[in-house]
Amino acid sequence: MNTLNTMTSSNKLLLAAGAAVTTVTLTILFTPSPVKRKFVPPPPNETYEEEDKNARLRLTESRLKKATPDDGFDAIIIGAGPSGMCAAASLARLGYRCCVLEQGEELGGGAHVFSLKGYEFETGVHYLGTDVEMEKMLSFATCGMIDIADIGTPVEGEGLMHDEIIIGPWDKNDTERRYPFTKGKDGEKEGESFRRMLLSKFPDEKSKVERFVDEVMKCRSYKYKQSAAWLFRLKALSWLPAGLRLALTKVLARDFWNHTQITAEDWLRSIDIDPSGELGSVCLGQYSDAGVRPDELSTALYLGVIAHYINGARYPIGGSGAIPRKMNAVIRAAGGVSFTQAYVNALVVENKKVQGVVVNKNNVSIRAPIVINSAGALPSYELLSEHVNVDKQISSLKSTDKPSVAFIFLFVSLDITKQPEKERDETSHNRWIYPKGEFTAYEKELDDSEPWVLPQRLFVASGSSKDGGWQTRHGKNKKTIVVLAACPWSWVSEWKDLDKKGRDASKGYQSFKEATKKCLWEQGFMRVYPHLEKYVVDKEVGTPLTTNNFLAKVHGECYGRSAMPMHWGCPELVPKTPLSGYWLTGQDTGTLGLAGSLASGYLTANVVSGCARLGNVIRALELSSAIQGEEAIYG
Ligand SMILES: Cc1cc2nc3c(=O)[nH]c(=O)nc-3n(C[C@H](O)[C@H](O)[C@H](O)COP(=O)(O)OP(=O)(O)OC[C@H]3O[C@@H](n4cnc5c(N)ncnc54)[C@H](O)[C@@H]3O)c2cc1C
């Protein structure tokens, strides 16, 4: 009896302890994080000149001293691409005072704009799709200060055309084929104009076309989007063991996950479309947006891109540079600052916690208890390796990666003052020029070829024609056109160690640039805009080595890691790292493209601020919900 009594009381004790632990844990997990400080929205009437000046604030010691709050910054963000800026602006909306450090001369990373002899050029955001979540995110991180408008060239009865896929001629026996991608008529069901275009071009392959378009449209459904959202919600729960996280991903994010594990080509074959045939090539016409060739590209991203643009395209008023400029205004309003020409080359670590960073200018150190790195997953881990043994993680990152495509650019400036108004080119769609279909075979040929021997696969676009705010900033007589081609790294690798001065002095590099200019000019510009030749005032080439300079890349890889099946299972691609206070963000941890990089910045801000606790994740509550009156963005 006595023994029974003792056991009962120890059981009671155990039960009570268990209940206490459960209550505390549940409270911690389910309590939304409180708003940290009061946030004052930025003044909406800041001029473009003021915003622009603040987007080029070079780091100096005196500026740093002046900008540092008395009690220091709350967070440091390495890299001012869309993800870093979005993470900083999201935290700023909770009142965090962030210090953004960008090694380039402008804020924006892949979304930055730069000036060439008075002409503004976009670099890495040529168009956006129609994504409710992306637009909500942009609005959230800019406090509603960004306007986005439909873009494209009007096509009779089909609405605006945003992309035109042009295939051929490969040789003199071949012909040119054009495929317009349009938004469709007002009020029409999403995807119908795409379906109509494919059916009109491939009347004998009706059932394949119907199946293809139906599958693309599934990717815009709530169910599929929730499946993708679960992959990212589980990334937020970084404390879950990697194996368990992967197992849960396979269940909760099943539709999206399955698409990550099959290549675009294999998926097309699975629905009976030959990826090398003409229909297959048109279905793959936007694959270059995803940065890796079709036999390696994950279907999740392949279909994601088509679904993103199937209902037309949009562009920020004020150009892609408006994105970092407006987010920077939000960061500053909360007491933060963004500096350019600030290359972070080390972390400050004390007591096994990050305490700040070292910037390579006079080895200035800047302190904050939170450091978010948006510079890419591998460079972020390499920075960590000085302090923590992360050999295993680095080899895991390397073994699941291949750099994405490197582009080479021709930037063309035009002064059209003397062009009669009625002759002005009003087209604003992107032209994708493919010398032939069979894209994978073509890319392999390109990799093995000498520079500019083969006819080139090109993208031709005019930034000035897409930006609804262009005339206000630059008047109506300046026009800009960009021609892009893929550039195998082997074509430029021999000059990789030269600095700008060395490259300017290198005859080999300069003659490579001249050959590039000639090829992109003849095959790109002159094919699309021959009537504008007489208005050209300048042509400049940017190579993958230029990309390395502006975006701190290694192989000119424009989209970071390649979105191949093996990339998705890499357990390191989450915000949490082995060092307390040090977090990752960026397209490598999300997906490439503006939508994916914004989502990754927001995801990391949720985790850092404590908003991504289990209870919030389950209830789809987000950082935006912690701000009065803001609905969840991905909920
Ligand atoms: C040519 C091109 C065309 C594209 N077209 C489109 C498009 O039309 N639509 C679309 O949605 N997306 C497009 N993208 C993709 C989009 O631009 C990227 O996905 C996006 O910019 C990724 O954002 P991010 O913040 O993750 O990385 P990034 O934009 O690469 O930003 C990372 C930043 O970190 C900085 N950095 C790196 N190391 C350090 C360091 N040690 N210290 C300080 N700073 C550092 C870099 O300089 C860079 O500014 C394009 C990209 C390119 C390059």
The ligand as an SDF file (V2000), in Angstrom:
LIG
                    3D

 53 58  0  0  0  0  0  0  0  0999 V2000
   20.4920   39.3530  -65.9700 C   0  0  0  0  0  0  0  0  0  0  0  0
   19.4010   39.0070  -65.0210 C   0  0  0  0  0  0  0  0  0  0  0  0
   18.0710   39.0410  -65.4570 C   0  0  0  0  0  0  0  0  0  0  0  0
   17.0470   38.7540  -64.5660 C   0  0  0  0  0  0  0  0  0  0  0  0
   15.7500   38.9330  -64.9510 N   0  0  0  0  0  0  0  0  0  0  0  0
   14.7400   38.7860  -64.0480 C   0  0  0  0  0  0  0  0  0  0  0  0
   13.4040   39.0960  -64.3870 C   0  0  0  0  0  0  0  0  0  0  0  0
   13.1280   39.5530  -65.4990 O   0  0  0  0  0  0  0  0  0  0  0  0
   12.4330   38.8920  -63.4450 N   0  0  0  0  0  0  0  0  0  0  0  0
   12.7080   38.4310  -62.2000 C   0  0  0  0  0  0  0  0  0  0  0  0
   11.7900   38.2590  -61.3780 O   0  0  0  0  0  0  0  0  0  0  0  0
   13.9870   38.1400  -61.8440 N   0  0  0  0  0  0  0  0  0  0  0  0
   14.9980   38.3150  -62.7240 C   0  0  0  0  0  0  0  0  0  0  0  0
   16.2940   38.0610  -62.3660 N   0  0  0  0  0  0  0  0  0  0  0  0
   16.5510   37.4260  -61.0650 C   0  0  0  0  0  0  0  0  0  0  0  0
   16.5830   38.3680  -59.8850 C   0  0  0  0  0  0  0  0  0  0  0  0
   17.2510   39.5520  -60.2050 O   0  0  0  0  0  0  0  0  0  0  0  0
   17.3080   37.6350  -58.7530 C   0  0  0  0  0  0  0  0  0  0  0  0
   16.6470   36.4170  -58.5010 O   0  0  0  0  0  0  0  0  0  0  0  0
   17.3560   38.4510  -57.4730 C   0  0  0  0  0  0  0  0  0  0  0  0
   18.0700   39.6420  -57.6810 O   0  0  0  0  0  0  0  0  0  0  0  0
   18.0320   37.6520  -56.3480 C   0  0  0  0  0  0  0  0  0  0  0  0
   18.0110   38.4250  -55.1930 O   0  0  0  0  0  0  0  0  0  0  0  0
   18.9920   38.1630  -53.9560 P   0  0  0  0  0  0  0  0  0  0  0  0
   18.7920   39.2760  -53.0210 O   0  0  0  0  0  0  0  0  0  0  0  0
   18.8180   36.7960  -53.4540 O   0  0  0  0  0  0  0  0  0  0  0  0
   20.4720   38.1880  -54.5740 O   0  0  0  0  0  0  0  0  0  0  0  0
   21.2430   39.3370  -55.3600 P   0  0  0  0  0  0  0  0  0  0  0  0
   20.2740   40.1750  -56.1300 O   0  0  0  0  0  0  0  0  0  0  0  0
   22.3380   38.6660  -56.0830 O   0  0  0  0  0  0  0  0  0  0  0  0
   21.8370   40.2510  -54.1920 O   0  0  0  0  0  0  0  0  0  0  0  0
   22.8930   39.8520  -53.3640 C   0  0  0  0  0  0  0  0  0  0  0  0
   23.6870   41.1230  -53.0330 C   0  0  0  0  0  0  0  0  0  0  0  0
   24.6900   40.8090  -52.0720 O   0  0  0  0  0  0  0  0  0  0  0  0
   25.8280   41.6100  -52.3620 C   0  0  0  0  0  0  0  0  0  0  0  0
   26.9870   40.9710  -51.7030 N   0  0  0  0  0  0  0  0  0  0  0  0
   27.5100   39.7630  -51.9710 C   0  0  0  0  0  0  0  0  0  0  0  0
   28.5500   39.5170  -51.1440 N   0  0  0  0  0  0  0  0  0  0  0  0
   28.6750   40.5920  -50.3350 C   0  0  0  0  0  0  0  0  0  0  0  0
   29.5470   40.9180  -49.2680 C   0  0  0  0  0  0  0  0  0  0  0  0
   30.4920   40.0730  -48.8450 N   0  0  0  0  0  0  0  0  0  0  0  0
   29.4000   42.1270  -48.6560 N   0  0  0  0  0  0  0  0  0  0  0  0
   28.4210   42.9920  -49.0460 C   0  0  0  0  0  0  0  0  0  0  0  0
   27.5700   42.7190  -50.0550 N   0  0  0  0  0  0  0  0  0  0  0  0
   27.6800   41.5370  -50.6870 C   0  0  0  0  0  0  0  0  0  0  0  0
   25.8910   41.5730  -53.8760 C   0  0  0  0  0  0  0  0  0  0  0  0
   26.6910   42.6320  -54.3860 O   0  0  0  0  0  0  0  0  0  0  0  0
   24.4230   41.6930  -54.2400 C   0  0  0  0  0  0  0  0  0  0  0  0
   24.0400   43.0480  -54.4120 O   0  0  0  0  0  0  0  0  0  0  0  0
   17.3410   38.3650  -63.2330 C   0  0  0  0  0  0  0  0  0  0  0  0
   18.6750   38.3150  -62.8010 C   0  0  0  0  0  0  0  0  0  0  0  0
   19.6940   38.6680  -63.6550 C   0  0  0  0  0  0  0  0  0  0  0  0
   21.1010   38.7390  -63.1080 C   0  0  0  0  0  0  0  0  0  0  0  0
  1  2  1  0
  2  3  1  0
  2 52  2  0
  3  4  2  0
  4  5  1  0
  4 50  1  0
  5  6  2  0
  6  7  1  0
  6 13  1  0
  7  8  2  0
  7  9  1  0
  9 10  1  0
 10 11  2  0
 10 12  1  0
 12 13  2  0
 13 14  1  0
 14 15  1  0
 14 50  1  0
 15 16  1  0
 16 17  1  0
 16 18  1  0
 18 19  1  0
 18 20  1  0
 20 21  1  0
 20 22  1  0
 22 23  1  0
 23 24  1  0
 24 25  2  0
 24 26  1  0
 24 27  1  0
 27 28  1  0
 28 29  2  0
 28 30  1  0
 28 31  1  0
 31 32  1  0
 32 33  1  0
 33 34  1  0
 33 48  1  0
 34 35  1  0
 35 36  1  0
 35 46  1  0
 36 37  1  0
 36 45  1  0
 37 38  2  0
 38 39  1  0
 39 40  1  0
 39 45  2  0
 40 41  1  0
 40 42  2  0
 42 43  1  0
 43 44  2  0
 44 45  1  0
 46 47  1  0
 46 48  1  0
 48 49  1  0
 50 51  2  0
 51 52  1  0
 52 53  1  0
M  END
$$$$
